[in-house]
Amino acid sequence: MERLWSPWRMEYIEAAKGEPDGCIFCDLPAKGDDAATLILARGERAFVLMNSFPYNPGHLMVAPFRHAGDFEELHDDELADIDALLKRSLRALREEMEPQGFNIGMNLGRVAGAGIPDHVHWHVVPRWNGDTNFMPVVGQTRVLPELLEETYRKLAPRFQR
């Protein structure tokens, strides 16, 4: 194979060229259009949204509404809401996508891999046996079998329960 077209990646490449003008974790919930912004659920102090540049289908993020750049800045009530949303996320992904495992974590600080270091957030990545193949290793390309909007359509009802 000589070429693998993934035109959606251009948006990611363009976004990575410079610092964003705002904070997606502040700006997206403020828009009030959850389907357009891929927000699946809102708690009192935090929310769940799909990652626009996922590692795997169903890659979600959970973030507080309040702009905070470090775990230690979070209040106990925010952490309780985040914890409840992480649990809801696992349940929804298990019911809809039947993953065999999960990676859950956060990157604190740019040197730790945080793409948005000024607003703490958790990643929830569903995993399946064999989901890591040669493409990410050799080709430095991820192959995702489903469009984000299709994954959103599947997961959204699971968060309404």
C-alpha positions as CSV (number, residue, x, y, z in Angstrom):
1,M,0.0,0.0,0.0
2,E,1.5,3.3,-1.0
3,R,-1.1,5.7,0.5
4,L,-3.7,5.8,3.2
5,W,-5.9,8.8,3.0
6,S,-7.1,10.2,6.3
7,P,-8.2,13.8,5.4
8,W,-9.8,14.3,8.8
9,R,-6.3,14.4,10.3
10,M,-5.6,17.7,8.6
11,E,-7.9,19.4,11.2
12,Y,-5.7,17.9,13.9
13,I,-2.5,18.9,12.2
14,E,-3.7,22.5,11.6
15,A,-4.9,22.7,15.3
16,A,-1.5,21.5,16.5
17,K,0.4,24.3,14.7
18,G,-0.4,27.0,17.2
19,E,-1.9,27.5,20.6
20,P,-5.7,27.5,20.6
21,D,-7.4,30.8,21.1
22,G,-9.6,29.4,23.9
23,C,-10.1,26.3,25.9
24,I,-12.2,23.5,24.3
25,F,-13.3,22.3,27.8
26,C,-14.7,25.8,28.6
27,D,-15.9,26.7,25.1
28,L,-17.7,23.6,23.9
29,P,-20.1,23.3,26.9
30,A,-20.9,27.0,26.6
31,K,-22.2,26.5,23.0
32,G,-25.2,24.6,24.3
33,D,-25.4,22.2,21.3
34,D,-24.3,18.9,22.8
35,A,-24.8,16.9,19.6
36,A,-22.6,19.3,17.5
37,T,-19.9,19.4,20.2
38,L,-20.1,15.7,20.9
39,I,-21.0,16.2,24.6
40,L,-22.6,13.0,25.8
41,A,-23.5,13.9,29.4
42,R,-23.5,16.8,31.8
43,G,-23.2,16.5,35.6
44,E,-23.5,19.4,38.0
45,R,-19.7,20.2,37.9
46,A,-18.3,18.1,35.0
47,F,-19.2,16.6,31.6
48,V,-18.4,13.8,29.2
49,L,-17.5,14.4,25.6
50,M,-16.0,12.4,22.7
51,N,-12.5,13.0,21.7
52,S,-12.4,14.5,18.3
53,F,-9.1,12.8,17.6
54,P,-9.6,9.4,19.2
55,Y,-7.1,6.7,19.9
56,N,-9.9,4.1,19.5
57,P,-13.6,4.3,18.7
58,G,-15.5,5.4,21.8
59,H,-12.5,7.4,23.2
60,L,-14.2,9.8,25.7
61,M,-12.9,12.6,27.9
62,V,-14.3,13.7,31.3
63,A,-13.6,17.3,32.4
64,P,-14.8,19.7,35.1
65,F,-16.7,22.7,33.8
66,R,-14.4,25.0,35.9
67,H,-11.1,25.8,34.3
68,A,-8.4,24.2,36.4
69,G,-5.0,23.1,35.2
70,D,-4.0,20.8,38.0
71,F,-5.6,17.9,39.8
72,E,-4.8,19.5,43.1
73,E,-7.0,22.5,42.2
74,L,-10.1,20.5,42.0
75,H,-12.7,20.6,44.7
76,D,-14.1,17.5,46.3
77,D,-17.5,18.0,44.8
78,E,-16.0,18.3,41.3
79,L,-14.0,15.1,41.9
80,A,-17.2,13.3,43.0
81,D,-19.0,14.4,39.9
82,I,-16.1,13.4,37.7
83,D,-16.0,10.0,39.4
84,A,-19.7,9.4,38.7
85,L,-19.3,10.4,35.1
86,L,-16.3,8.1,34.7
87,K,-18.4,5.3,36.0
88,R,-21.3,6.2,33.6
89,S,-18.9,6.3,30.7
90,L,-17.6,2.8,31.5
91,R,-21.1,1.5,31.7
92,A,-22.2,3.1,28.5
93,L,-19.2,1.9,26.6
94,R,-19.6,-1.6,27.9
95,E,-23.3,-1.8,27.0
96,E,-22.8,-0.4,23.5
97,M,-19.4,-1.4,22.3
98,E,-18.5,-4.4,24.5
99,P,-14.8,-3.6,25.0
100,Q,-12.5,-6.1,26.7
101,G,-10.7,-3.5,28.7
102,F,-10.1,0.2,29.2
103,N,-7.3,2.7,29.6
104,I,-8.3,5.5,32.0
105,G,-6.0,8.3,32.8
106,M,-4.8,11.9,32.5
107,N,-1.7,13.7,31.4
108,L,-0.7,16.5,33.8
109,G,1.5,19.1,32.1
110,R,2.7,19.4,28.5
111,V,5.8,17.4,29.2
112,A,3.6,14.6,30.4
113,G,1.7,14.6,27.1
114,A,-1.2,16.9,27.9
115,G,-2.4,18.5,24.6
116,I,-4.5,20.9,26.7
117,P,-2.4,21.4,29.8
118,D,-4.5,24.2,31.3
119,H,-7.7,22.3,31.9
120,V,-7.4,18.9,33.6
121,H,-9.3,16.1,32.0
122,W,-9.5,12.3,32.0
123,H,-9.3,10.0,29.0
124,V,-11.4,6.9,28.8
125,V,-10.2,4.6,26.0
126,P,-12.0,1.4,25.3
127,R,-9.7,-1.5,24.3
128,W,-10.2,-4.8,22.4
129,N,-7.9,-7.7,22.0
130,G,-5.9,-7.0,18.8
131,D,-6.8,-3.3,18.5
132,T,-3.1,-2.5,18.3
133,N,-1.7,-3.4,14.9
134,F,1.2,-2.4,12.8
135,M,-0.4,0.9,11.6
136,P,0.3,3.0,14.7
137,V,3.8,1.4,15.2
138,V,5.1,1.3,11.6
139,G,2.9,3.7,9.8
140,Q,2.4,6.2,12.7
141,T,-1.3,6.2,11.7
142,R,-4.4,5.1,13.5
143,V,-7.1,3.3,11.6
144,L,-10.6,4.0,13.0
145,P,-13.4,1.9,11.6
146,E,-16.3,4.3,12.5
147,L,-17.0,8.0,12.1
148,L,-17.3,10.1,15.2
149,E,-20.9,11.0,14.5
150,E,-21.9,7.4,14.2
151,T,-20.2,6.5,17.5
152,Y,-22.0,9.5,19.1
153,R,-25.3,8.3,17.8
154,K,-24.7,4.9,19.4
155,L,-23.5,6.1,22.7
156,A,-25.8,9.1,23.4
157,P,-28.8,7.0,24.3
158,R,-26.7,5.1,26.8
159,F,-26.0,8.3,28.7
160,Q,-29.7,9.2,28.9
161,R,-30.5,6.4,31.3
